[in-house]
Amino acid sequence: MDIFDSDIEQLFPLLKQNGYKVTSPSDVDYNCVAWAAGHNDKFFWPYPDYWPKNIPLNNHLASFIKFYESFGYKACNDDRLEKNYEKIAIYVTENTEFVQHAARQLNSGKWTSKLGQYKDIEHTLKGLTKSSYGEIAVIMRRRKTIYKTA
């Protein structure tokens, strides 16, 4: 698998200058919203059968914040790597509150995204801005789950 993709670079021009790599082939079983929440076997978007029933069926930022709060995330102040936290970023169309994308921070401090039904990539947070994904609207975090073994 190639770690760079010219189609991706055309859609997201800042990726090439900020650095990125492709980390998986295309997959239609999940999308960015699910991937950010840690799922690669679901497709979440505000359509019937793809969205929790208690959260409004729209792509407004407030609905996505409620969605991620249902996974234990809370809004936070910055995107810096914090040892005991998992973070996500929600992107909205510039000058609106219409959600276009979500990304998840990796343990390295880089970010990972599922590009629609296309490929997963590792990237800088700003690498997807100034594109159809718009700008970062909110960063959210939750405590990492620590599993104890016997």
Residue pairs with C-beta under 8 A, 6 or more apart in sequence:
1 22
1 24
1 25
2 22
3 21
3 22
4 20
4 21
4 22
5 22
5 119
8 15
8 20
8 22
8 115
8 118
8 119
8 121
9 15
9 16
11 115
11 131
11 132
12 127
12 128
12 131
12 133
13 130
13 131
14 126
14 127
14 128
14 129
14 130
14 131
15 121
15 123
15 127
15 128
18 123
18 124
18 126
18 127
19 123
19 124
19 127
20 121
20 122
20 123
20 124
20 127
21 121
21 122
21 123
22 119
22 120
22 121
23 112
23 119
23 120
23 121
23 122
24 119
24 120
25 119
26 117
26 118
26 119
27 40
27 114
27 117
27 120
28 43
28 117
29 40
29 41
29 42
29 43
30 39
30 40
30 41
30 42
30 43
30 114
31 43
31 44
31 45
31 114
31 116
31 117
32 101
32 102
32 103
32 113
32 114
32 115
32 116
33 44
33 45
33 64
33 67
33 102
34 40
34 41
34 42
34 43
34 44
34 114
35 102
35 104
35 112
35 113
35 114
35 120
36 68
36 88
36 89
36 102
36 103
36 104
36 113
36 114
37 44
37 68
37 71
37 88
37 102
37 104
38 71
38 86
38 104
43 50
44 50
44 51
44 67
45 51
45 59
46 55
46 56
46 57
46 58
46 59
46 63
47 57
48 57
51 57
51 67
52 67
52 70
55 63
55 66
55 67
55 70
56 62
56 63
56 66
57 63
59 98
59 99
60 97
60 98
60 99
61 90
61 92
61 97
61 98
61 99
61 137
61 138
62 97
63 99
64 90
64 99
64 102
65 75
65 90
65 138
65 140
68 88
68 90
68 102
68 140
69 140
71 142
72 142
72 143
73 88
73 140
73 141
73 142
74 140
74 141
74 142
75 138
75 139
75 140
76 85
76 87
76 139
76 140
76 141
77 139
78 139
79 87
79 89
79 105
79 125
79 136
79 139
80 109
81 87
81 105
81 107
81 108
81 109
82 141
84 143
84 144
85 141
85 142
85 143
85 144
86 104
86 105
86 141
86 142
86 143
86 144
87 104
87 105
87 139
87 140
87 141
88 102
88 103
88 104
88 105
88 139
88 140
88 141
89 102
89 103
89 105
89 111
89 125
89 136
89 138
89 139
89 140
90 99
90 101
90 102
90 136
90 137
90 138
90 139
90 140
91 99
91 100
91 101
91 102
91 103
91 128
91 129
91 133
91 134
91 135
91 136
91 137
92 98
92 99
92 100
92 134
92 135
92 137
93 100
93 134
94 134
94 135
96 134
97 137
99 137
100 132
100 133
100 134
101 113
101 128
101 133
101 134
102 113
103 111
103 112
103 113
103 123
103 125
103 128
104 111
104 112
104 113
105 111
105 112
106 112
106 122
110 122
110 123
110 124
111 122
111 123
111 124
111 125
111 127
112 120
112 121
112 122
112 123
113 120
113 121
113 123
113 128
114 120
115 121
125 136
126 136
129 135
129 136
